[in-house]
Amino acid sequence: MFFLCCKIIKKEVVAMKVEMTFNEAAIIANGYQKSDIYQTIKSAFAKRGLICSSDNEVLSFESSKNENDYAYMWKVIISLLKSDWFVACATSCTFFDDDESEEDVLSQAWKVQRGME
């Protein structure tokens, strides 16, 4: 009987995440409250098991390291980009992939919204 022995090297994995910031004046001008916007967004990510890692000036969510997190995260992001209120109130929405690349998704909201027409 032969046994294979291998050494497992643990590499620190950078979790994928999305970070958002909001324009307080735009929130008020559109008749919303920041706390309601934050709660709505936090609820959408939490339903899919994604972790809220910051809810101060930057609202941030990251992977819980489940195999479907990438799909879940993008499902929420696309849903937000389709929402007029999100696009009107957000000043940034940046996706950071686990390969350390980043993407300004807010600047591409028009593509998502055009696809809805």
C-alpha distances in whole Angstrom, upper triangle without the diagonal:
4,7,10,13,16,20,22,26,28,31,34,35,39,40,42,46,49,52,56,59,62,66,68,71,70,68,72,74,71,72,69,67,65,63,63,61,59,58,58,55,53,53,52,49,48,48,45,43,44,45,49,49,52,55,58,60,57,55,51,48,44,41,39,36,36,35,38,40,41,43,44,46,47,49,51,52,53,55,56,58,59,61,65,65,62,63,66,65,62,62,59,55,53,49,46,43,40,40,43,45,48,51,54,54,58,59,58,59,62,59,58,61,62,60,61,64
4,7,10,13,16,19,22,25,28,31,32,36,37,39,43,47,50,53,57,60,64,65,69,67,66,69,71,69,70,67,65,62,61,61,59,57,56,56,53,51,51,50,47,47,47,43,42,42,43,47,46,50,53,56,57,54,52,49,46,42,39,37,34,34,33,36,38,39,41,42,44,45,47,48,49,51,53,54,55,57,59,62,63,59,60,64,63,59,60,56,53,50,46,43,40,37,37,40,42,45,48,51,52,55,57,55,57,59,57,55,59,60,57,59,62
4,6,10,13,15,19,22,25,28,29,33,34,36,40,43,46,50,53,57,60,62,66,64,63,66,68,66,67,63,62,59,58,58,56,53,53,53,50,48,48,47,44,43,44,41,39,39,40,43,43,46,50,52,54,51,49,45,42,39,36,34,31,31,30,33,35,36,38,39,41,42,44,46,47,48,50,51,52,54,56,60,60,56,57,61,59,56,57,53,50,47,43,40,37,34,34,37,39,42,45,49,49,52,54,52,54,57,54,53,56,58,55,57,60
4,7,10,12,16,19,22,25,26,30,31,33,37,40,43,47,50,54,57,59,63,61,60,63,65,63,64,61,60,56,55,56,54,51,51,51,48,46,46,45,42,41,42,38,37,37,38,41,40,44,47,50,51,48,46,43,40,36,33,32,28,28,27,31,33,33,35,37,38,40,41,43,44,45,47,49,50,52,54,57,57,53,54,58,57,53,53,50,47,44,40,37,34,31,30,33,36,39,42,45,46,49,51,49,51,54,51,50,54,55,52,54,57
4,7,10,13,16,19,22,24,27,29,32,35,39,41,45,48,52,55,57,61,60,58,62,64,62,63,59,58,55,53,54,52,49,49,49,46,44,45,44,40,40,41,37,35,35,36,39,38,41,45,47,49,46,44,41,38,34,31,30,27,27,27,31,32,32,35,36,37,39,41,42,43,45,47,48,49,51,53,56,56,52,53,56,55,52,52,48,45,42,39,35,32,29,29,32,34,37,40,44,44,48,49,48,50,53,51,49,53,54,52,54,57
4,6,9,13,15,19,20,24,26,28,32,35,38,42,45,49,52,54,57,56,55,59,60,59,60,56,55,52,51,51,49,46,46,47,43,41,42,41,38,37,38,35,33,33,33,36,35,38,42,44,45,42,41,37,35,31,28,27,24,25,24,28,29,30,32,34,34,36,38,39,40,42,44,45,45,48,50,53,53,49,50,53,52,48,48,45,42,38,35,32,29,25,25,28,31,34,37,40,41,44,46,45,47,49,47,46,50,51,49,51,54
4,6,10,12,16,18,21,23,26,30,33,36,40,43,46,50,52,55,54,53,56,58,57,58,54,53,49,48,49,47,44,44,45,42,40,41,40,36,36,37,34,32,31,31,34,33,36,39,41,43,40,39,35,33,29,27,26,22,24,24,28,28,28,31,33,33,35,37,38,38,40,43,43,44,47,48,51,51,47,48,51,50,46,46,42,40,36,33,30,27,23,23,26,29,32,35,38,39,43,44,43,45,48,46,45,49,50,48,50,54
4,6,9,13,14,18,20,23,26,30,32,36,39,43,46,48,51,50,49,53,55,53,54,51,49,46,45,45,43,40,41,41,38,36,37,36,32,32,33,30,28,27,27,30,29,32,36,38,39,36,35,31,29,25,23,22,19,20,20,24,24,25,28,29,29,31,33,34,35,37,39,40,40,43,45,48,47,44,45,48,46,43,43,39,36,33,30,26,24,20,20,23,26,29,32,35,36,39,41,40,42,45,43,42,45,47,45,47,50
4,6,10,12,15,18,21,24,28,30,34,37,40,44,46,49,48,47,51,53,51,52,49,47,44,43,44,42,39,39,40,37,35,36,35,31,31,33,30,27,26,26,29,27,30,34,36,37,34,33,29,27,24,22,21,18,20,20,24,24,24,27,28,28,30,33,33,33,36,38,38,39,42,43,46,46,42,43,46,44,40,40,36,34,31,28,24,22,18,18,20,23,26,29,33,34,37,38,38,40,43,41,40,44,46,44,46,49
4,6,9,12,14,18,21,24,27,30,33,37,40,42,46,45,44,47,49,48,49,45,44,40,39,40,38,35,36,36,33,31,33,32,28,28,30,27,24,23,23,25,23,26,30,32,33,30,29,26,24,20,18,18,15,18,18,22,21,21,25,26,25,27,30,30,30,33,35,35,36,39,40,43,42,39,40,43,41,37,37,33,31,28,25,21,19,15,16,18,21,24,27,30,31,34,36,36,37,41,39,38,41,43,42,43,47
4,6,9,12,15,18,22,24,28,31,34,38,40,43,42,41,45,47,45,46,43,41,38,37,38,36,33,34,35,31,29,31,30,27,27,29,26,24,22,21,23,21,24,28,30,31,28,27,23,22,18,17,17,14,17,18,21,19,20,23,24,23,25,28,28,28,31,33,33,33,36,38,40,40,36,37,40,38,34,34,30,28,25,22,18,16,12,13,14,18,20,24,27,28,31,33,33,34,38,36,35,39,41,39,41,44
4,6,9,13,15,19,21,25,27,31,34,36,40,39,38,41,43,42,43,40,38,34,34,35,33,30,31,32,28,26,28,28,24,24,27,24,21,19,18,20,18,21,25,26,27,24,24,20,19,15,14,14,12,16,17,20,18,18,22,22,21,23,26,26,26,28,31,30,31,34,35,38,37,33,34,37,35,31,31,27,25,22,19,16,14,11,12,12,16,18,22,25,26,29,30,31,32,36,34,34,37,39,38,39,43
4,6,9,12,16,18,22,25,29,32,34,37,36,35,39,41,39,40,37,36,32,32,33,30,27,28,29,25,24,26,25,21,22,24,21,18,16,16,18,16,19,23,25,26,22,21,18,16,12,11,12,10,13,14,16,14,14,18,19,17,19,22,23,22,25,27,27,28,31,32,34,34,30,31,34,32,29,28,25,22,19,16,13,11,7,9,10,13,15,19,22,23,26,27,27,29,32,31,30,33,35,34,36,39
4,6,9,13,15,18,21,25,28,31,34,33,32,35,37,36,37,34,33,29,29,30,27,25,26,26,23,21,24,23,19,20,22,20,18,15,14,16,14,16,20,22,22,19,18,15,13,10,10,11,10,14,15,16,14,13,17,17,15,17,21,20,19,22,25,24,25,28,29,31,31,27,28,30,29,25,25,21,19,15,13,9,8,5,7,7,11,12,15,18,19,22,24,24,26,29,28,27,30,33,32,33,37
4,6,10,13,16,19,23,27,29,32,31,30,33,35,33,34,31,30,26,26,27,24,21,23,23,19,18,20,19,15,16,19,16,14,11,11,13,11,14,17,20,20,17,16,12,10,6,6,8,7,11,12,13,10,10,14,14,12,14,17,17,16,19,21,21,22,25,26,29,28,24,25,28,26,23,23,19,17,14,11,8,7,5,9,9,11,12,15,17,18,20,23,23,24,27,26,25,28,30,29,30,34
4,7,10,14,17,21,24,26,30,28,27,31,32,31,32,29,28,25,25,25,22,20,21,21,17,16,19,17,13,15,17,14,14,10,11,12,12,14,17,19,19,16,14,11,9,6,6,9,9,11,12,12,9,8,11,12,9,11,14,14,13,16,18,18,18,22,23,25,25,21,22,25,23,20,20,17,14,11,8,5,4,5,8,8,9,9,11,14,14,17,19,19,20,23,23,21,24,27,26,27,30
4,7,10,14,17,21,23,26,25,23,27,29,27,28,25,24,21,21,21,19,16,18,18,14,13,16,14,11,13,16,14,13,9,9,9,9,11,13,16,16,12,11,7,5,4,6,10,11,13,14,14,10,9,12,12,8,10,13,12,11,14,16,15,16,19,20,22,22,18,19,22,20,17,17,14,11,8,6,5,7,8,11,10,11,9,11,12,12,14,17,17,18,22,21,20,22,25,25,25,29
4,7,10,14,17,19,22,21,20,24,25,24,25,22,21,18,19,19,16,14,16,15,12,12,15,13,11,13,16,14,14,10,10,10,10,10,12,14,14,10,8,6,5,6,9,13,14,16,17,15,12,11,13,12,8,9,12,10,9,12,14,12,13,16,17,19,18,14,15,18,16,13,13,10,7,6,4,6,9,11,14,12,12,9,9,10,9,11,14,15,15,19,19,17,20,22,22,23,26
4,7,10,14,16,19,18,17,21,23,22,23,20,19,16,16,17,14,12,15,15,12,12,15,14,12,15,18,17,16,13,12,10,9,9,10,11,10,6,6,4,7,9,12,15,17,19,20,19,15,15,17,15,12,13,15,13,11,14,15,13,14,17,17,18,17,13,14,16,14,11,11,8,6,5,7,8,11,14,16,14,13,10,11,10,10,11,14,15,15,19,20,19,20,23,24,24,27
4,7,10,13,16,14,14,17,19,18,19,17,16,12,14,15,11,10,13,13,10,11,15,14,13,16,18,18,18,15,14,11,12,10,9,10,9,6,5,6,9,12,15,18,20,22,23,21,18,17,18,17,13,14,16,13,10,14,14,11,12,15,15,15,14,10,11,13,10,7,7,5,4,7,9,11,15,17,19,17,16,13,12,10,10,9,12,14,14,17,19,17,18,22,22,23,25
4,7,9,12,12,11,15,16,16,18,15,14,11,13,14,11,10,14,14,12,13,17,17,16,18,21,21,21,18,17,14,14,11,10,9,6,5,6,9,12,15,19,21,24,25,27,25,22,21,22,20,17,17,19,16,14,16,17,13,14,17,16,16,14,10,11,12,9,6,5,5,7,9,12,14,18,21,23,20,19,15,15,12,12,10,13,16,15,18,20,19,20,23,24,24,27
4,6,9,8,8,11,13,12,14,12,11,8,11,12,9,10,13,14,12,14,17,17,17,20,22,23,23,20,19,16,16,13,11,11,8,8,9,12,15,18,22,24,27,28,30,27,24,23,24,22,19,19,20,17,15,17,17,13,14,16,14,14,11,9,10,9,6,4,5,7,9,12,15,18,21,24,26,23,22,19,17,14,14,11,14,16,15,18,20,19,19,22,24,24,26
4,6,5,6,9,10,11,13,11,11,9,13,14,11,13,16,16,15,17,20,20,21,23,25,26,27,24,23,20,20,17,14,13,10,11,12,16,19,22,25,28,31,32,33,31,28,27,27,26,22,22,23,20,18,20,19,16,16,18,16,14,12,10,10,9,6,6,6,9,12,15,19,21,25,28,29,26,25,21,20,17,16,13,15,18,16,18,22,21,20,23,25,25,27
4,5,5,6,9,10,11,9,9,7,11,12,11,12,15,16,16,18,20,21,22,24,26,27,28,25,24,20,21,17,14,13,10,12,13,17,20,24,27,29,32,33,35,33,30,29,30,27,25,25,25,22,20,22,21,18,18,20,17,16,13,12,13,11,8,9,10,13,15,18,21,24,27,30,32,29,28,25,23,20,20,17,19,21,20,22,25,24,23,26,28,27,29
4,5,5,6,9,10,10,10,10,14,15,13,15,18,19,19,21,23,24,25,27,29,30,31,28,27,24,24,21,18,16,14,16,17,20,23,27,30,33,35,37,38,36,32,32,32,30,27,27,27,24,22,24,23,19,19,21,18,16,13,13,14,10,8,11,11,15,17,21,24,27,30,33,35,32,31,27,25,22,21,18,19,22,20,22,25,25,23,26,28,27,28
4,5,5,6,9,9,10,10,14,14,12,14,17,17,17,20,22,22,23,25,27,28,29,27,26,23,24,21,18,17,15,16,16,20,22,26,29,31,34,35,36,33,30,30,30,28,25,25,25,22,20,21,20,16,16,17,15,12,10,10,10,7,5,8,9,13,15,19,22,25,28,32,33,31,29,25,23,20,19,15,17,19,17,18,22,21,19,22,25,24,25
4,6,5,6,5,6,7,10,10,9,11,14,14,14,17,18,19,20,22,24,26,27,25,24,21,22,19,16,15,14,15,15,18,20,24,27,29,32,33,34,32,29,28,28,26,23,23,23,20,19,20,18,15,16,17,14,12,8,9,11,8,5,8,11,14,15,19,22,25,28,31,33,31,29,26,24,21,19,16,18,20,18,19,23,21,20,23,25,24,25
4,5,5,5,6,8,11,11,11,14,16,16,17,19,21,22,24,25,27,29,30,28,27,24,25,22,18,17,16,18,18,21,24,27,31,33,36,36,38,35,32,32,32,29,27,27,27,23,22,24,22,18,19,20,17,15,11,13,14,11,9,12,14,17,19,23,26,29,32,35,37,34,33,29,27,24,23,20,22,24,21,23,26,25,23,26,28,26,28
4,5,8,10,12,15,14,14,17,19,18,19,22,23,24,25,28,29,30,32,30,29,26,28,25,21,20,18,20,20,24,26,30,33,35,38,38,39,37,34,33,33,31,28,28,27,24,23,24,22,19,19,20,16,13,11,13,13,10,9,13,14,18,20,24,27,30,33,36,38,35,34,30,28,24,23,19,21,23,20,21,25,24,22,24,27,25,26
4,6,9,11,14,13,11,15,17,16,17,20,21,21,23,25,26,28,29,28,28,25,27,24,21,21,19,20,19,22,24,28,31,33,36,36,37,34,31,31,30,28,26,25,25,22,21,21,19,16,16,16,13,10,8,10,11,8,8,12,14,17,19,22,25,28,31,34,36,34,33,29,27,23,22,18,20,21,18,19,22,21,19,22,24,22,23
4,7,10,12,11,11,14,16,15,17,19,20,21,23,25,26,28,29,28,28,25,27,24,21,20,19,21,20,23,25,29,31,33,36,36,38,35,32,32,31,29,27,27,26,23,22,23,20,18,19,19,15,13,10,12,14,11,10,14,17,20,21,25,27,30,33,36,38,36,35,31,29,26,24,21,23,24,21,22,25,24,22,25,27,24,25
4,7,9,7,7,11,12,11,13,16,17,17,20,21,22,24,26,24,24,21,23,20,17,17,16,18,16,20,21,25,28,30,33,33,35,32,29,29,29,26,24,24,23,20,20,21,18,15,17,17,14,12,9,11,13,11,9,12,15,18,18,22,24,27,30,33,35,34,32,29,27,24,22,19,22,23,20,22,25,23,21,24,26,24,25
4,5,5,6,9,10,11,13,14,16,17,19,20,22,24,25,23,22,19,21,18,14,14,14,16,15,18,20,24,27,28,31,32,34,31,28,29,29,26,24,25,24,20,20,22,20,16,19,19,16,15,11,12,15,13,10,13,15,18,18,22,24,27,30,32,35,33,32,28,27,24,23,20,23,25,22,24,27,25,24,27,28,27,28
4,5,5,6,9,10,11,12,14,16,17,18,20,22,22,20,19,16,17,14,11,11,10,12,11,15,17,21,24,25,28,29,31,29,26,26,27,24,21,22,22,18,18,20,18,15,17,19,16,15,12,11,14,13,9,11,13,15,16,19,21,23,27,29,31,29,29,25,24,22,21,18,21,23,20,23,26,24,23,27,28,26,29
4,6,5,6,9,10,10,12,14,15,16,18,20,21,19,18,14,16,14,10,11,12,13,11,15,16,20,23,24,27,28,30,28,25,26,26,23,21,23,22,18,19,21,19,16,19,20,17,18,14,13,17,16,13,14,16,17,18,20,22,24,27,29,32,30,30,27,26,24,22,20,24,25,23,26,28,26,25,29,30,28,30
4,5,5,6,9,10,10,12,14,15,17,19,20,19,18,15,18,16,12,14,14,15,13,16,17,20,23,24,27,28,30,27,24,25,25,22,20,21,20,17,17,19,17,14,17,18,15,15,12,12,15,15,12,14,17,18,18,21,22,25,27,29,32,31,30,27,26,24,22,20,23,24,21,24,26,24,23,27,27,25,28
4,5,5,6,9,10,11,13,14,16,18,19,17,17,14,16,14,11,13,13,13,10,13,14,18,21,22,25,26,28,25,22,23,22,19,17,18,18,14,14,16,14,11,14,15,12,13,9,8,12,12,9,10,13,14,14,17,19,22,24,26,29,28,27,24,22,20,18,16,20,20,18,21,23,20,20,23,24,22,25
4,6,5,6,8,10,11,12,14,16,16,14,14,10,13,11,8,10,11,10,8,10,12,15,18,19,23,23,26,23,20,21,21,18,16,18,17,13,14,17,15,12,15,17,14,15,12,11,14,14,11,11,14,14,13,16,17,20,22,24,27,26,25,22,21,20,18,17,20,21,19,22,24,22,22,25,26,25,27
4,5,5,6,9,10,10,12,15,15,14,13,11,14,13,10,12,14,14,11,13,13,16,18,19,23,23,25,23,20,21,21,18,16,18,17,14,15,18,15,13,17,18,15,17,14,13,16,17,14,14,18,18,16,19,20,22,24,26,29,28,28,25,24,22,21,19,23,24,21,24,26,23,23,27,27,25,28
4,6,5,6,9,10,11,13,15,14,14,12,16,15,12,15,16,15,12,13,13,16,18,19,23,22,24,21,19,20,19,16,15,16,15,11,13,15,12,10,14,14,12,14,11,11,14,15,13,14,17,17,16,18,19,21,23,25,28,27,27,24,23,21,19,18,21,21,19,22,23,20,20,24,24,22,25
4,5,5,6,9,10,12,13,11,12,10,13,12,10,13,14,12,9,10,10,13,15,17,20,20,21,19,16,17,16,13,12,13,12,8,10,12,10,8,12,13,11,14,12,9,13,15,13,12,15,14,12,15,15,18,19,22,25,24,23,20,19,18,16,15,19,19,16,20,21,18,18,22,22,21,24
4,5,5,6,9,10,11,9,9,7,10,10,9,12,14,12,9,9,8,11,13,14,18,18,20,18,15,17,17,13,12,14,14,10,12,15,13,12,15,17,15,18,15,13,16,18,16,15,17,16,14,16,16,18,19,21,24,23,23,21,20,20,18,18,21,22,20,23,24,21,22,26,25,24,27
4,6,5,6,9,10,10,10,10,13,14,12,16,18,16,12,13,11,14,15,15,18,18,20,18,15,17,17,13,12,15,13,10,13,15,13,12,16,17,15,18,16,15,18,20,18,17,20,19,17,19,18,20,22,23,26,26,26,24,23,22,20,20,24,23,21,24,25,22,22,26,25,24,27
4,6,5,7,9,9,11,11,14,15,14,17,19,17,13,13,11,13,14,14,17,17,18,15,13,14,13,10,10,11,10,7,10,12,9,9,13,14,13,16,15,13,16,18,17,16,19,18,15,17,16,18,19,21,24,24,24,22,20,20,17,17,21,20,18,21,22,18,19,23,22,20,24
4,5,5,7,5,7,8,11,13,13,16,18,15,11,10,7,9,10,11,14,13,15,13,10,12,12,8,7,10,9,7,9,12,11,11,14,16,15,18,17,15,17,20,18,17,19,17,14,15,14,16,16,18,21,21,21,19,19,19,16,17,21,20,19,22,22,19,21,24,23,22,26
4,5,5,5,7,8,11,13,13,17,19,17,13,12,9,10,11,10,14,13,16,14,11,14,14,10,10,13,13,10,13,16,14,14,18,19,18,21,20,18,21,23,21,20,22,20,18,18,17,18,19,20,23,23,24,22,22,22,20,21,25,24,22,26,26,23,24,28,26,25,29
4,6,8,10,11,15,17,17,20,22,20,16,15,12,13,13,12,15,14,15,13,12,14,13,9,11,13,11,10,13,15,13,14,18,18,18,21,20,18,22,24,22,21,24,23,20,20,19,20,21,21,25,25,26,24,23,24,21,22,26,25,23,26,26,22,24,27,25,24,28
4,6,9,11,15,17,17,21,23,20,16,15,11,11,10,10,12,10,12,9,8,11,10,6,8,11,9,9,12,14,13,14,17,18,19,22,21,19,22,25,23,22,24,22,19,19,17,18,18,18,22,22,23,22,21,22,20,21,24,23,22,25,24,21,23,26,24,23,27
4,7,10,12,15,16,20,22,19,16,14,10,10,8,7,10,9,11,10,8,11,12,8,9,13,13,12,14,17,16,17,20,21,21,25,24,21,24,26,25,23,25,23,20,19,17,18,17,17,21,22,23,22,22,23,21,23,26,25,24,28,27,24,26,29,27,27,31
4,7,9,12,14,17,19,16,13,10,6,6,6,6,9,9,12,10,7,10,11,8,7,11,12,10,12,15,15,15,18,20,20,23,22,19,21,24,22,20,22,19,16,16,14,14,14,14,18,18,19,18,19,20,18,20,23,23,22,25,25,22,24,28,26,26,30
4,6,9,11,14,17,14,11,8,5,5,6,6,10,11,14,13,10,13,14,12,10,14,15,13,14,18,18,17,20,22,22,24,23,20,22,24,22,20,21,19,16,16,14,14,15,15,19,18,20,18,19,20,19,20,24,24,23,27,27,25,26,30,29,29,32
4,6,7,11,13,11,8,6,4,7,9,10,13,15,18,17,13,15,17,14,12,15,16,13,14,18,17,16,19,21,20,23,21,18,20,22,19,17,19,17,14,15,14,14,16,17,20,19,20,18,19,19,18,19,23,23,22,26,26,24,26,29,29,28,32
4,7,10,12,10,8,5,5,7,10,11,14,16,19,18,15,16,19,16,14,17,18,16,16,20,20,18,21,23,23,25,23,20,22,23,21,18,19,17,15,14,14,13,15,16,19,17,19,17,19,19,19,20,23,24,24,27,28,26,28,31,31,31,34
4,6,8,6,5,5,7,10,13,14,17,20,22,21,18,19,21,18,16,18,20,17,16,20,20,18,20,23,22,23,21,18,20,21,18,16,16,15,14,14,14,15,17,18,21,19,20,18,19,18,19,19,22,23,23,27,28,26,27,31,31,31,34
4,7,6,4,7,9,12,16,17,20,22,25,23,20,21,22,19,17,19,20,17,16,20,19,17,19,22,20,21,19,16,18,19,16,14,15,14,14,15,16,17,20,21,24,22,22,20,20,19,19,18,22,23,22,26,27,25,26,30,30,30,33
4,5,6,9,12,15,19,20,23,25,28,27,23,24,25,23,20,22,23,20,19,22,22,19,21,24,22,22,19,17,19,19,16,14,14,14,15,16,18,18,22,23,25,23,23,21,21,20,20,19,22,24,23,27,29,27,28,31,32,32,34
4,7,10,13,16,20,22,25,27,29,28,24,24,26,24,20,22,23,20,18,22,22,18,20,23,21,21,18,16,17,17,13,12,11,11,13,14,17,18,21,23,25,22,22,19,19,18,18,17,19,22,21,24,27,25,26,29,30,30,33
4,6,10,13,16,19,21,24,26,24,20,20,22,20,17,18,20,17,15,19,19,16,17,21,19,20,17,14,16,17,13,11,10,9,10,11,13,14,17,19,21,19,19,16,16,15,15,14,17,20,19,22,24,23,24,27,28,28,31
4,7,10,14,16,19,21,23,21,18,18,19,17,14,16,17,14,13,16,16,13,15,18,17,18,16,13,15,16,13,11,11,10,9,11,12,13,16,18,21,19,19,16,16,15,15,14,17,19,18,22,23,21,22,26,26,26,29
4,7,11,13,15,17,20,18,15,15,17,15,12,14,16,13,12,16,16,14,16,19,18,20,18,15,17,19,16,13,14,11,9,9,10,11,13,15,18,16,16,14,14,14,14,14,18,19,18,22,23,21,23,26,26,26,30
4,7,9,12,14,16,15,11,12,14,11,9,12,13,11,11,15,15,14,16,19,18,21,19,16,18,20,18,15,16,14,11,11,10,10,12,13,16,15,16,14,15,15,14,16,19,19,19,23,23,21,23,26,26,26,29
4,7,9,11,13,12,9,10,12,11,8,12,14,12,12,16,17,16,18,21,21,24,23,19,21,23,21,18,19,16,13,12,10,9,10,10,14,13,14,13,15,16,16,17,20,21,21,24,24,22,25,28,27,27,31
4,5,7,9,9,6,8,11,9,8,11,13,13,13,16,18,18,19,22,23,26,25,21,23,26,24,21,22,19,16,14,11,11,10,9,13,14,15,15,16,18,17,20,22,22,22,26,25,23,26,28,27,27,31
4,6,9,10,7,10,12,11,10,14,15,15,16,19,20,20,22,24,25,28,27,24,26,29,27,24,25,23,19,18,15,14,13,12,16,17,18,18,20,22,21,23,26,26,25,29,28,26,28,31,30,30,34
4,6,8,7,9,12,11,12,15,16,16,18,20,21,22,24,26,27,30,30,26,28,31,29,26,27,24,21,19,16,14,12,10,14,15,17,18,20,22,22,24,27,26,26,30,29,27,29,32,30,31,35
4,6,5,9,10,10,11,14,15,16,17,19,20,22,23,25,26,30,29,26,28,31,30,27,29,26,22,21,17,16,14,13,16,18,20,20,21,24,22,25,28,26,26,30,28,26,29,31,29,30,33
4,6,8,9,10,11,13,14,16,17,19,20,22,23,25,27,30,30,27,29,32,31,28,30,26,23,21,17,17,14,13,15,18,19,20,21,23,22,25,27,26,26,29,27,25,28,30,28,28,32
4,6,5,6,9,10,11,13,14,16,17,19,20,21,23,27,27,24,26,29,28,26,28,24,21,19,16,16,14,14,16,19,19,19,19,22,20,23,25,23,23,26,24,22,25,27,24,25,29
4,5,5,6,8,10,11,12,14,15,16,18,20,21,25,25,22,23,26,25,23,24,21,18,16,13,13,11,11,15,16,17,16,17,19,17,20,23,21,21,24,23,20,23,26,24,24,28
4,5,5,6,9,10,11,12,14,15,16,18,20,23,24,21,22,25,24,22,23,20,16,14,11,11,9,10,12,14,14,14,14,16,15,18,20,18,19,22,20,18,21,23,21,22,26
4,5,5,6,9,10,10,12,14,15,16,19,22,23,20,21,25,24,22,24,21,17,16,13,14,12,13,16,17,17,16,16,17,15,18,20,18,18,21,19,16,19,21,19,20,23
4,5,5,6,9,10,11,13,14,16,17,21,21,18,20,23,23,20,22,20,16,16,13,14,13,15,18,19,18,17,17,18,16,18,21,19,18,21,20,17,19,22,20,20,24
4,5,5,6,9,10,11,12,14,16,19,19,16,17,21,20,17,19,16,12,12,9,11,11,13,16,16,16,14,13,15,12,14,17,16,16,19,18,16,18,21,19,20,23
4,5,5,6,8,10,10,12,14,17,18,15,16,19,19,17,19,16,12,12,9,12,11,14,16,17,15,14,12,13,10,13,15,13,13,16,15,12,15,18,16,17,20
4,6,5,6,9,10,11,13,16,17,15,16,19,19,18,20,18,14,15,13,15,15,17,20,20,19,17,16,16,13,14,17,15,14,17,15,12,14,17,15,15,19
4,6,5,6,9,10,11,14,14,12,14,17,16,15,17,15,12,13,12,15,15,18,20,20,19,17,15,15,12,13,16,15,13,16,16,13,14,18,16,16,20
4,5,5,6,9,10,13,13,10,11,15,15,12,14,12,9,10,9,12,13,16,19,18,17,14,12,11,8,9,13,11,10,13,13,10,12,16,15,15,18
4,5,5,6,9,12,13,11,11,15,16,14,16,14,11,12,12,15,16,19,21,21,18,16,13,13,9,10,13,10,8,11,10,7,9,12,11,11,15
4,5,5,7,10,11,9,11,14,15,14,17,15,13,15,14,18,19,21,24,24,22,19,17,16,12,12,15,13,10,13,13,9,10,13,12,11,15
4,5,5,8,9,6,8,11,11,10,13,12,10,13,13,17,18,21,23,23,21,18,15,14,10,10,13,12,9,12,13,10,10,14,14,13,16
4,5,8,9,7,6,10,11,10,12,11,9,12,13,16,18,21,23,22,20,17,14,12,8,7,10,8,5,8,9,7,7,11,11,11,14
4,6,9,8,8,11,13,13,15,15,13,16,16,20,21,24,26,26,23,20,17,15,12,11,13,11,7,9,10,6,5,9,9,8,11
4,5,5,7,9,10,11,14,14,13,16,17,21,23,26,28,27,25,22,19,17,13,11,14,13,9,11,13,10,8,12,13,11,13
4,6,5,6,9,10,13,14,14,18,19,23,25,29,30,29,27,23,20,17,15,12,14,13,10,10,13,11,9,12,14,12,13
4,6,5,6,8,12,13,14,17,19,23,25,28,30,29,27,24,21,18,15,13,15,15,12,13,16,14,12,16,17,15,17
4,5,5,6,9,10,10,14,15,19,22,25,27,25,23,20,17,15,12,9,12,13,10,12,15,13,12,15,17,15,18
4,6,6,8,9,10,13,15,19,22,25,27,25,23,19,16,13,11,7,9,10,7,9,12,11,10,13,15,14,16
4,6,8,11,12,16,19,22,25,28,30,28,26,22,19,16,14,10,12,13,11,12,15,14,13,16,18,17,18
4,7,9,11,15,18,21,24,27,29,27,25,21,19,16,14,11,13,15,13,15,18,17,15,19,21,20,21
4,6,7,11,14,17,20,23,25,23,21,17,15,12,11,8,11,13,11,14,16,15,15,18,20,20,22
4,7,10,14,17,20,23,24,22,20,16,14,11,11,8,10,13,12,14,17,17,17,20,22,22,24
4,6,10,13,16,19,21,18,16,12,11,7,8,6,8,11,11,14,16,16,17,19,21,21,24
4,7,10,13,16,18,16,14,10,9,6,6,5,8,10,10,13,15,14,15,18,19,20,22
4,7,10,13,14,12,10,7,6,5,6,7,9,11,12,15,16,15,17,20,20,22,24
4,6,10,11,10,8,5,5,7,7,9,12,12,13,17,16,15,18,21,20,22,25
4,7,8,6,6,4,7,9,10,13,15,15,17,20,19,19,22,24,24,25,28
4,5,5,5,6,8,12,12,15,17,17,18,22,20,20,23,25,24,26,29
4,5,7,9,12,15,16,19,21,20,22,25,24,23,26,28,27,29,32
4,6,9,12,15,17,20,21,21,23,26,24,24,27,29,28,30,33
4,7,10,13,15,18,19,20,22,25,24,24,27,29,28,30,33
4,7,10,13,16,16,16,19,22,21,21,24,25,25,27,30
4,7,9,12,13,13,16,19,18,18,21,23,23,25,28
4,6,9,9,10,12,15,14,15,18,19,19,21,24
4,6,6,7,10,12,13,13,16,17,18,20,22
4,5,5,7,10,10,10,12,14,15,17,19
4,5,5,8,10,10,11,14,15,16,18
4,6,7,9,10,12,13,15,17,18
4,5,6,7,9,10,11,14,15
4,5,5,6,8,10,11,13
4,5,5,6,8,10,11
4,5,5,6,9,10
4,5,5,7,9
4,5,5,7
4,5,5
4,6
4
